[in-house]
Amino acid sequence: MIVDIIIPAYNEEKSIPKVIKDIPKHVVRNIYVCDNNSTDGTAAAARNAGAVVVFEGEKGYGAACLAGMKEIEKNEFPPDVVVFIDGDYSDYPEQIIDLLKPISNDDAYLVIGSRALGNLEKGSMTIPQIFGNWLATNLIKLIYKYEFTDLGPFRAIKWEKLIALDMQDRDFGWTVEMQVKAAKLGYKCVEVPVNYRKRIGKSKVSGTIKGTFLAGHKILWTIFKLI
């Protein structure tokens, strides 16, 4: 399989080299770090670590991911699979292998790395995050009849299936939009357990009351909007 990686990043100068270093290079073609208008040395650190740096001036998680997808489209040959992983080193990049297995075995189109099924380092997720995941995944189960345990950003998806989703969200609703649209289209979706640790630096979302509220509101709004 041809596998490309998209890493949305905002002010992750200290963590991004560690993420790139731990990605299993033997299964990956290109690593795209989508610099979301960082004010530190994120872009230089990513480039020095061997990544292709894509700049996206509009702030927003989804905006950065969409910029990465646009860059991938410039390749002569598209990837078979795209993996999304955060740039804060909270995920374990070596577990990309685990996310790719169900796709390589034709058991799934979309694979979610579930922190709920894996090992959580103490303090790596806040209580609002844990509750929000529980609420959102139960609403998806109730409304769309698809069972997820997490909205975690660490995920792998077949490129052609990702394009078919026509992703639109440019900020906090990116992950839930992908899962809800995949459910509506009847995609084969599976979850694999992934481990999770405390991120390097402060979260731009869960690290603030405002960020937590806005993210929670957008996630719930997206679930009901797509009905």
N, C-alpha and C positions, 0 to 999 in steps of 0.2 A: 504494500500500500504506500501511496504517497501521502505523507502526513505533514501538515503545516500547523504551527502554533501561533495563536494570537494572545498577547499579553497586554491588556489595557493598563496604563500606569500613569499615576499623577504623584509627583514628588516621592519617588521610590529609589532614589540614588543609592542608598545603602543596601537595599534588599535585592534589587533587580539583578546584579551580577550573581548572587547566590542562586536565584531562580534559574537563570540561564545555565549556570554551571551544572546544576543537578538534572537538567533535562537529558534524557537518554538520546544522545545524538545519532545513534545507529538506526533509530526508527523515524527520524525527523528530517525533512528537507529544509525548510526555512522556519526561523523564529522571528515573528514580527512583534516588536514592542511598539505599542501605539501610545506615544507621548501626548497626554491630554493637557497640553499647555503647562507643563511643569515649570516651577520657578527655581528648581535646583539642577543638579547635573545628571538627571535621569537619562536623558538622551545620550550623552557622552558615555556614561557608564554602560548602557545597553549596547551601544555600538562597539565599545572596546571589548565587551564580552562576546561579540560575534553575532549580534542580532541585527536584523534590518529594522531601522527606526522609521516609523511613520508619524507624522505630526498631525494632530487634530486640535485646532484652536478652540472649538466649542466644548465647554466643560460638560461631561456626562459619560457615564460608563458605557451606555449603548452607543453614543457617538463615537467613542474610541474603538469599540468593537466593529462598528460599521466601516470605519476608516481602514481597519485591518483587512476586512473582507474586500474592500475596493482595491487595496494594494495587491491582494492575492490574485484578483482577476486579471492583473497585468501579465501573469505568467503564461507562457505558451501552452503549458499543460496544467490543467487544474488539479488540485489535490483530490485524493479520494476521501480524506477525512481532515477535519479541522478540530484542534483541541484548544479550548479556552482555559486559561489559568491566570489567577491574579498575580500581581507583581510584588506582593508584600511578604512573600515567603511563609505564608501561613499554611499553604498546601505543601505536599511532598511531591515535587516534580517527577521523581522516579516512578511514582504510581501511574504515570501516563500509560505504562505498559498494561496495567490492569484495566484501564478504561478502553484501550484499543482491542482487547481480546474479544469481547462480545461482538464487535463490529467485524473483525477479521473472521470470526466464526459464522457470520451471517445471522447472528441471534438478535441484532439490534441495529436500528438506525441512529438512535440517540442514547448515549450513556451518561448518566448523571453520577458524579462522584458524591456519594452521600456521607456527610459528616455524622449524621444521626446513626448510621450503621457502623461507623468506624470508631477510632479512639480519639476522644477530645482531650487535649491538654487543658488542665484546669485554668479557667480564666480566658480561654481562647475565644469563646463566644459569650456574649452578654445574655442576660435573662430575656430582654426584649427580642433579641435575635432568635433565641430558641423558641419562644412563644410564637413569634411571627411566622417562623417556618412551620410550626405545628398547625397554626390556624390556616395559613395559605394552602398547605398540602391537603388538609382535610376539606377545604372548600373545593379544591380541584377534584378531589375524589367524589364529593357530593354532587357537583355540577357536571363534571366531564367524565366521570366513571373511570378515571385513571388514578392509580395509586403511586404516589411519590412520598418520600420521607424528608426530602430536602430540596431547597432551591439553590443549592451550592453552585458557585460560579465555575468550579472545576468540572469540565464536561467535554465529551467528544461527540461529534456528529458527522455523518456523511455529508460531504460538500453539496452534492446535488439536492439532498433533502433540506439542507440549510437554506439554499437558494430558494427552494419551493416555499419556504415559510414566509418569505417576503417580510423580513424583520424590519420594524419601524421604530421601536422605542429607542430614545436617545439618552435615557438616564437610568433611573432605579428599576424600571419595569422590564429590563432586558431579559433576565433569566426566566421570569415567570411567563413572559410573552412566548418565549421559545417552547416552554413546556406545555402551555395551554394550546398553542397552535399545533404542536406535535400530537397532542391528545385528540384534537378535533379532526386531524387528518388521519388518525388511526395508525400513527407510526409505531413501530416496535421499539419500545423504550424500556431500558433496564437501569437498575442502580447497582453500583459496586461500592463496597465500603472504602472510604478513604480516611486517613488520619489528618488531624488538624492541630496546629500549634498557635501560640501567640504570635501575632504578626510583628514585624519590625516596624517601629514607628506607630503613630496614632492613626486610627481609622478615620477616613473622611466622612463615613456614614454612621456606623455604630458608635463612633467615638464622640459624637455630639448628640444632644437631645433633639436639636432641629433636624439633623441628618437622619436619625432613627425615625422620627415622626414622618418626614417627607418620604422616606423609603417605604415605610409601612403603608402609608396612604396610597402611594403609587402602585404598590404590589396588589393591594385589594382592588383598587380602581381598575387595574388591567384585567384581573380575573373576571370581574363582572362585565367589563366593556366588551370582551371578546365572545360573550355568550351568543 
